[in-house]
Amino acid sequence: MAIQLRTPPNSEPVSLAEGKEYLRLTDTDNDALVDAILQAVRERAEEWLSRALVTQTWVLWQDRIAGRGWTDFLDDAWTDRPRNVPEIPGRALSLPRPPLVSVNFIKTYDKANIGTVFDAANYFVDTVSAPGRIVLNEGAVWPSGLRPANAVEIEFVAGYGAASDVPGPIRQGILLWTKLLFADKSKLFEADESTPALLEMNRLPIPPQVQTMWQPYRRVQL
């Protein structure tokens, strides 16, 4: 499985103007730096949260239609799928990077590498669940006879919407981490907040205060 960003968000969850106001900057000397930090922190947030923030378009490639093992249909006493029994394709496909907004298309590729768009009438797009799902309609079946690698291409739109639609705690976490990264240069913290402590905090994968704000929105795959 591979996932590729096709259309990036057209804005950041926190704008340069908002970032500068939070950092108490009035000149333009550090605009490029602040902009770069805001983008880098947003990208780290999306990676850690396993979510899309501002609306963006992704492409998911799969070698096959995700399936369920034979044991899903047997008694709980069975622990292994018998040999030479193929997986049975499930009726639902989960998509990464919630919240899901829409599915643009599903395309499958046969053994001659010819792509065919799977008719949207065959499936229902569940945007309520997190992660969102593509659910096969009653009576519909997934295409078969596909090539062995990257046989399924799914283009979908994900994200909360505009920057203002991104949950407040996520945006506040972006602002706080930007402030921490910018602290030594701009002298943003009070004198009793030591530089060594800030340096140590910025060595952490995610500052604890930021992680506390983001934790309720993190999607963890079991």
Backbone torsions as a table, in degrees:
resi	resn	phi	psi	omega
1	MET	NA	139.4	176.6
2	ALA	-139.9	148.4	178.5
3	ILE	-129.3	134.8	-176.5
4	GLN	-128.9	138.0	175.3
5	LEU	-79.4	119.9	-179.0
6	ARG	-95.8	-45.1	178.6
7	THR	-130.8	111.1	-178.0
8	PRO	-70.1	165.1	176.6
9	PRO	-62.0	146.8	-177.5
10	ASN	-84.8	0.2	175.8
11	SER	-159.1	166.4	175.2
12	GLU	-90.5	153.8	176.2
13	PRO	-59.3	-30.9	176.4
14	VAL	-119.8	119.6	-177.8
15	SER	-75.5	165.3	176.2
16	LEU	-59.5	-41.5	179.7
17	ALA	-61.4	-43.0	178.7
18	GLU	-66.0	-41.3	179.1
19	GLY	-63.0	-43.4	-179.9
20	LYS	-65.6	-38.5	177.5
21	GLU	-63.2	-43.1	179.5
22	TYR	-64.4	-36.4	-179.0
23	LEU	-86.7	-2.1	179.5
24	ARG	61.1	43.3	177.2
25	LEU	-103.5	133.9	-179.1
26	THR	-115.5	-16.9	179.1
27	ASP	-97.4	-177.8	-178.8
28	THR	-108.0	8.9	-173.8
29	ASP	-60.5	-34.2	-173.9
30	ASN	-111.8	17.8	-176.4
31	ASP	-58.2	-45.3	-177.5
32	ALA	-63.7	-40.1	179.8
33	LEU	-66.6	-47.1	-179.8
34	VAL	-61.8	-42.7	179.1
35	ASP	-60.2	-43.5	-179.5
36	ALA	-65.8	-39.1	179.3
37	ILE	-66.7	-44.0	179.7
38	LEU	-59.5	-41.1	178.9
39	GLN	-68.8	-43.3	-179.3
40	ALA	-63.1	-41.5	179.6
41	VAL	-68.0	-39.2	177.1
42	ARG	-61.6	-43.5	179.2
43	GLU	-63.3	-39.3	177.4
44	ARG	-66.6	-38.1	178.4
45	ALA	-61.6	-46.7	-179.2
46	GLU	-63.1	-39.3	179.2
47	GLU	-65.5	-46.2	-176.6
48	TRP	-71.2	-37.7	-179.5
49	LEU	-79.3	-17.7	-171.6
50	SER	56.8	44.0	-179.1
51	ARG	-136.3	161.4	168.2
52	ALA	-102.0	140.0	-178.0
53	LEU	-98.5	-89.0	174.7
54	VAL	-73.1	144.0	-173.5
55	THR	-47.9	133.7	-177.8
56	GLN	-153.4	161.4	-177.4
57	THR	-114.7	133.1	-178.1
58	TRP	-124.4	158.7	172.3
59	VAL	-124.0	126.5	176.9
60	LEU	-105.7	126.0	176.0
61	TRP	-108.1	133.5	176.5
62	GLN	-131.5	147.8	178.1
63	ASP	-71.1	-26.6	-177.6
64	ARG	-156.1	170.0	171.4
65	ILE	-67.2	126.6	-178.8
66	ALA	-55.7	136.4	-174.5
67	GLY	-122.9	169.7	172.4
68	ARG	-109.9	141.6	178.9
69	GLY	-68.4	157.8	179.9
70	TRP	-56.2	-31.3	-177.1
71	THR	-65.4	-18.8	178.0
72	ASP	-65.6	-17.6	-176.3
73	PHE	-108.9	6.3	-178.0
74	LEU	-112.2	174.0	178.6
75	ASP	-62.3	150.9	-178.6
76	ASP	-59.4	-20.2	-179.1
77	ALA	-68.1	-22.2	178.9
78	TRP	-77.3	132.9	-178.6
79	THR	-115.8	-18.5	-178.2
80	ASP	-130.7	144.3	176.2
81	ARG	-76.6	131.7	179.1
82	PRO	-56.9	149.7	179.3
83	ARG	-63.8	150.2	176.1
84	ASN	66.1	15.2	174.9
85	VAL	-104.0	115.0	-176.0
86	PRO	-69.0	158.0	174.4
87	GLU	-68.4	147.3	179.1
88	ILE	-99.3	118.9	-178.3
89	PRO	-55.8	133.3	176.0
90	GLY	-73.6	168.8	-178.6
91	ARG	-94.5	-2.2	-179.6
92	ALA	-133.9	137.5	175.1
93	LEU	-115.9	125.8	176.6
94	SER	-87.6	141.0	179.7
95	LEU	-109.7	139.3	179.8
96	PRO	-75.0	176.6	175.6
97	ARG	58.9	53.8	175.3
98	PRO	-66.5	165.1	0.5
99	PRO	-78.0	140.2	179.2
100	LEU	-78.2	134.4	177.8
101	VAL	-101.1	-49.5	-177.6
102	SER	-165.0	166.2	174.3
103	VAL	-115.1	121.9	-179.5
104	ASN	-76.3	-43.7	177.2
105	PHE	-168.5	159.0	167.9
106	ILE	-120.0	125.8	179.9
107	LYS	-125.0	134.0	177.1
108	THR	-115.3	151.5	-176.8
109	TYR	-120.0	126.6	-178.9
110	ASP	-82.0	-176.2	-175.4
111	LYS	-69.2	-13.0	174.6
112	ALA	-95.3	9.9	179.4
113	ASN	65.1	26.0	176.8
114	ILE	-93.9	124.9	-178.3
115	GLY	-89.2	140.6	178.2
116	THR	-133.6	129.8	178.1
117	VAL	-75.3	127.9	178.7
118	PHE	-77.3	125.2	-175.1
119	ASP	-57.0	126.5	-179.5
120	ALA	-63.3	-18.5	177.0
121	ALA	-69.1	-12.3	-178.7
122	ASN	-84.7	-10.3	-174.5
123	TYR	-144.7	161.8	177.7
124	PHE	-115.1	136.7	179.4
125	VAL	-99.1	115.0	-179.0
126	ASP	-93.7	103.0	179.3
127	THR	-95.9	-0.8	-178.6
128	VAL	-85.3	-41.6	-179.3
129	SER	-68.5	156.3	175.6
130	ALA	-129.6	108.5	6.2
131	PRO	-74.9	160.7	176.2
132	GLY	-67.5	161.3	-174.7
133	ARG	-135.2	154.3	166.1
134	ILE	-106.7	119.7	-174.4
135	VAL	-114.9	124.6	-179.3
136	LEU	-67.6	131.0	178.9
137	ASN	-71.6	158.7	179.3
138	GLU	-59.6	130.7	178.2
139	GLY	89.3	-13.2	179.1
140	ALA	-89.7	153.9	178.5
141	VAL	-133.3	150.9	177.3
142	TRP	-71.6	151.3	176.2
143	PRO	-62.5	151.4	178.6
144	SER	-125.5	178.4	179.6
145	GLY	67.7	39.3	-175.0
146	LEU	-92.7	160.7	178.8
147	ARG	-67.3	161.0	-171.2
148	PRO	-75.4	-16.9	-177.5
149	ALA	-138.1	142.1	-179.7
150	ASN	47.5	50.6	-176.1
151	ALA	-85.6	-17.7	-176.4
152	VAL	-125.7	123.7	178.4
153	GLU	-116.9	121.9	-179.3
154	ILE	-123.5	118.0	175.8
155	GLU	-101.4	128.3	-176.7
156	PHE	-143.0	158.4	179.0
157	VAL	-108.2	134.7	-177.9
158	ALA	-138.7	159.5	177.1
159	GLY	131.8	165.6	-179.9
160	TYR	-77.9	-20.3	-176.4
161	GLY	128.9	-132.6	177.3
162	ALA	-77.1	173.1	-179.1
163	ALA	-56.0	-39.7	-177.5
164	SER	-68.7	-15.8	179.6
165	ASP	-85.8	-14.2	179.0
166	VAL	-68.0	132.4	-177.9
167	PRO	-51.1	139.3	-177.3
168	GLY	-54.0	-45.6	-180.0
169	PRO	-60.2	-33.8	177.4
170	ILE	-67.3	-44.2	179.2
171	ARG	-65.1	-40.2	178.7
172	GLN	-65.7	-36.2	176.7
173	GLY	-64.2	-38.9	177.0
174	ILE	-62.8	-43.9	179.2
175	LEU	-63.2	-45.3	-178.0
176	LEU	-63.8	-44.5	-179.1
177	TRP	-66.2	-37.4	175.5
178	THR	-59.8	-41.0	179.0
179	LYS	-64.4	-41.6	178.9
180	LEU	-62.7	-43.0	-178.9
181	LEU	-69.0	-27.3	-177.3
182	PHE	-95.6	-4.8	-167.8
183	ALA	-59.1	-47.1	-175.8
184	ASP	-63.1	-36.4	-177.1
185	LYS	-73.9	-39.9	-171.5
186	SER	-101.9	-1.9	178.9
187	LYS	56.3	48.4	-173.6
188	LEU	-80.1	-24.0	-175.2
189	PHE	-95.0	161.3	-179.6
190	GLU	-68.5	163.9	-174.8
191	ALA	-62.7	-28.4	-177.4
192	ASP	-81.4	-3.6	175.9
193	GLU	-94.6	104.4	-168.4
194	SER	-71.2	145.5	175.8
195	THR	-61.1	-42.2	177.6
196	PRO	-55.9	-38.6	179.3
197	ALA	-64.6	-40.2	178.4
198	LEU	-65.8	-42.5	178.8
199	LEU	-61.8	-41.3	179.3
200	GLU	-64.8	-40.4	179.7
201	MET	-64.4	-38.7	-178.3
202	ASN	-75.0	-6.4	173.9
203	ARG	-85.3	-14.1	-179.3
204	LEU	-74.8	151.2	177.4
205	PRO	-55.3	-43.2	174.9
206	ILE	-143.9	129.2	177.7
207	PRO	-57.2	140.5	-176.0
208	PRO	-56.1	-40.1	-179.1
209	GLN	-64.3	-38.2	178.5
210	VAL	-68.4	-43.7	-179.8
211	GLN	-60.8	-37.4	177.8
212	THR	-61.3	-40.5	178.6
213	MET	-68.2	-36.9	-174.2
214	TRP	-86.1	-24.5	-170.6
215	GLN	-51.9	-43.4	-178.4
216	PRO	-61.3	-18.5	-176.9
217	TYR	-102.1	-1.2	-176.4
218	ARG	-75.7	134.5	177.4
219	ARG	-104.0	115.7	-177.3
220	VAL	-107.9	125.8	177.2
221	GLN	-84.9	127.8	179.3
222	LEU	-89.8	NA	NA
